């Protein structure tokens, strides 16, 4: 019996592999709009897709970022300014894209723009810290998607949403993990709603990568600001040693877990746009595949125990 089970599994794996490698015949008539192209994943993806032959429409937050990307002088790559927390800015971007794509519609939307800070222990946060992150990672992503859906439906296009492994397992406080959980939920409901319109929705769940959003300098500066703003009683309950140890943990993560090869993420995004049968979810990075995603399926008490063991202990913890 086990021989037959093995053969069925082998045939299934081979069939999936061959199906997964099928790509669209041509990309030269397809437009893709990407948010957050000033740096990081968005910037790299815009250049990759332009080299492939896509018509790339890149949204950048700053004029400096837009000009730098436009200076790449790649055929089929154009830039515009976009602040996804601003409704008028989104409306201007939609009008600009509409003029570019015409009646054939928009083939791809990559929701890449995002922020991470502030992150840290939940008690260190104030409500505006959560709103600051959710405004970009959750509500900005949703508003951009809703605004572009008519163009995507016209083309039977694709939506690629950038989530995170921390949208599966919440490893720190702050708005980041919360926002990525919402990206997962929004993407799932959108995928089902758009199925009959031929619009495909994929989620990319990167592990820890070295980008401008997750660089150590801004993280440490953000943590220092949160620590300095804590009421005296709260600071005393944690202790200065806790703060220093917490910084050390962040440095260890950045130095030993964070991956500098951003193509591991952009290759997933590229596959979601060019494959005949895009996957529902993509995990990018060794830590996503071997650490975070497996951990998300473990019993909660076990994950809690491991994280509580790794993280520093407050000075006045319960005894």
SVG drawing of the C-alpha trace seen along z (x, -y; Angstrom):
<svg xmlns="http://www.w3.org/2000/svg" viewBox="-18 -65 43 67">
<polyline fill="none" stroke="black" stroke-width="0.4" points="0.0,0.0 2.8,-2.4 4.3,-1.9 1.1,-3.1 0.9,-6.1 4.4,-7.0 3.7,-6.8 0.6,-8.9 2.5,-11.5 5.3,-11.5 2.9,-11.9 1.1,-14.7 4.4,-16.5 5.6,-16.2 2.2,-17.5 2.3,-20.4 5.9,-21.3 5.1,-21.2 1.9,-23.3 3.7,-25.8 6.4,-26.4 3.9,-27.4 4.0,-31.1 2.0,-33.5 2.9,-33.7 3.8,-37.4 4.1,-40.3 4.6,-43.1 0.9,-44.1 0.5,-44.0 0.6,-46.9 1.5,-46.4 1.2,-49.1 3.4,-48.8 3.2,-50.8 6.2,-51.7 8.9,-51.8 11.3,-54.3 13.5,-51.5 13.5,-47.8 11.2,-45.2 9.2,-47.7 12.2,-49.3 13.8,-46.0 10.6,-44.5 9.9,-47.5 13.3,-47.0 12.9,-43.2 9.5,-43.4 10.6,-46.1 13.5,-43.9 10.9,-41.1 8.9,-43.3 6.0,-44.4 4.8,-48.0 5.6,-49.0 3.8,-51.9 5.7,-52.6 4.2,-54.6 6.8,-56.4 6.2,-58.3 8.9,-60.9 10.0,-62.9 13.6,-61.8 12.6,-58.2 10.6,-58.7 13.3,-60.6 16.0,-58.0 13.9,-55.1 13.0,-57.0 16.8,-57.6 17.2,-53.9 15.9,-54.7 14.4,-51.3 11.9,-50.9 8.4,-50.5 9.1,-51.9 7.2,-55.1 6.8,-56.6 4.3,-58.7 4.0,-60.1 1.7,-58.2 0.9,-58.5 -1.4,-55.5 -2.7,-57.2 -4.1,-60.1 -7.4,-59.6 -6.7,-62.5 -3.2,-61.0 -4.7,-57.6 -7.4,-59.1 -4.7,-61.0 -2.7,-57.7 -5.8,-55.9 -6.5,-58.6 -2.9,-58.4 -3.0,-54.6 -6.3,-54.8 -4.7,-57.1 -1.8,-54.7 -3.7,-51.4 -6.7,-52.6 -9.6,-50.2 -7.6,-47.0 -7.4,-47.6 -4.7,-47.0 -3.2,-43.5 -1.4,-43.6 -1.5,-45.5 1.3,-44.9 0.5,-46.3 4.1,-46.6 4.2,-49.9 4.5,-49.4 6.0,-50.5 7.2,-48.6 8.0,-51.0 7.2,-51.4 7.6,-47.8 8.3,-46.7 6.4,-45.5 2.7,-46.3 2.7,-48.3 5.2,-50.7 2.8,-51.8 0.2,-54.5 -2.9,-54.3 -1.4,-56.6 1.5,-54.2 -1.0,-51.6 -2.9,-54.0 0.3,-55.1 1.2,-51.6 -2.4,-50.5 -3.0,-53.7 -0.3,-52.4 -0.3,-48.6 -4.0,-48.0 -6.2,-50.9 -3.8,-52.2 -3.6,-48.8 -7.3,-48.3 -8.1,-51.7 -5.6,-51.3 -7.1,-47.9 -10.7,-49.1 -9.7,-52.1 -8.1,-49.8 -10.6,-47.0 -12.6,-48.3 -9.4,-48.4 -8.3,-45.0 -11.7,-43.4 -11.6,-44.8 -8.3,-43.0 -9.0,-39.9 -5.8,-40.8 -3.9,-40.0 -3.5,-41.4 -0.3,-40.7 -0.4,-41.7 2.7,-41.9 2.0,-40.3 4.6,-38.8 5.3,-35.6 4.3,-37.9 0.9,-37.8 0.8,-34.2 2.6,-34.4 2.7,-37.6 6.2,-37.8 6.2,-41.4 4.0,-44.2 2.9,-47.2 0.8,-47.6 3.0,-45.7 1.8,-42.1 -1.8,-43.3 -1.6,-45.0 -0.2,-41.9 -2.9,-39.7 -5.5,-42.0 -3.7,-41.8 -4.1,-38.0 -7.8,-38.2 -8.5,-40.9 -6.6,-39.0 -8.6,-35.8 -12.0,-37.5 -10.9,-39.5 -9.7,-36.3 -13.1,-34.6 -15.1,-37.7 -13.0,-38.2 -13.0,-34.5 -15.9,-34.8 -14.4,-38.0 -11.1,-36.2 -9.1,-38.3 -6.4,-36.3 -5.2,-37.3 -1.9,-36.1 -0.2,-36.8 3.6,-37.0 4.7,-36.3 8.4,-37.3 10.6,-36.3 13.0,-38.8 14.9,-40.8 17.2,-43.8 15.3,-46.8 14.9,-50.5 11.8,-49.6 13.5,-47.0 17.0,-48.4 18.5,-48.4 19.1,-52.1 15.4,-53.2 14.3,-50.2 16.7,-51.2 15.8,-54.8 12.1,-53.9 12.7,-51.7 14.7,-54.4 11.9,-56.9 9.3,-54.5 11.4,-53.8 12.0,-57.5 8.3,-58.2 7.3,-55.5 5.9,-56.7 8.4,-56.2 6.3,-53.4 6.3,-51.4 10.1,-52.0 10.8,-50.8 8.7,-47.6 10.8,-46.7 14.2,-48.0 17.1,-49.4 18.6,-45.9 15.5,-44.7 15.8,-47.6 19.4,-46.9 18.8,-43.2 15.8,-43.9 18.1,-46.0 20.6,-43.1 17.8,-40.7 16.9,-43.1 20.6,-43.2 20.9,-39.5 17.8,-39.2 19.1,-41.8 22.6,-40.3 21.9,-36.6 18.3,-36.1 17.6,-39.0 18.4,-38.1 20.0,-40.7 18.9,-38.9 15.7,-40.8 15.3,-38.8 13.9,-35.9 10.8,-38.1 10.6,-39.8 10.9,-36.5 7.7,-35.4 6.0,-38.5 7.2,-38.0 5.9,-34.5 2.5,-35.6 2.3,-38.0 3.7,-35.9 2.6,-32.3 -0.5,-30.8 -1.5,-29.4 -0.3,-31.8 -0.1,-30.4 -2.4,-31.6 0.5,-32.1 4.3,-32.5 6.8,-32.1 10.1,-33.9 13.3,-33.3 14.8,-30.4 13.4,-31.6 9.9,-31.8 10.0,-28.3 12.0,-26.6 11.2,-28.7 8.2,-31.0 5.6,-29.2 6.2,-25.8 6.1,-27.5 2.7,-29.0 1.2,-25.5 2.6,-24.5 0.5,-24.5 0.2,-28.1 1.5,-27.3 4.7,-25.9 5.4,-29.0 4.6,-31.2 7.1,-29.3 9.9,-29.5 9.4,-33.2 9.2,-34.0 12.5,-32.1 14.3,-34.0 13.1,-37.5 14.5,-39.3 12.7,-39.2 11.2,-42.4 12.7,-43.5 9.4,-43.2 7.9,-40.2 5.4,-38.0 7.2,-35.5"/>
</svg>
